[in-house]
């Protein structure tokens, strides 16, 4: 014959485990949702970083290309390198 006290303890433990399972399932769903949000955030960051890099590359001065002076500024004369034999 089965011990009624043991059956009661087993039933109580099953109820505890059912509750724990529900809590863990809820936590797992929250973790997965946060993971999904982080994936989206990472993609947005990569896309924005690429756009900024492209904008910077497009606005960077190219070698040999002169830009007109900004309004209100005078164009300065080019600096010429001094020859070493003139420095002595």
CORBEL-V841249 format. One record per helix or strand of 2 or more residues. SS is the DSSP state (helix for helix, strand for strand). FROM is the first residue (numbers start at 1). TO is the last residue. Records with the same first field share a line. If there is no record, write none. Layout:
# CORBEL-V841249
SS = FROM-TO + FROM-TO
This chain:
# CORBEL-V841249
helix = 4-59 + 84-86
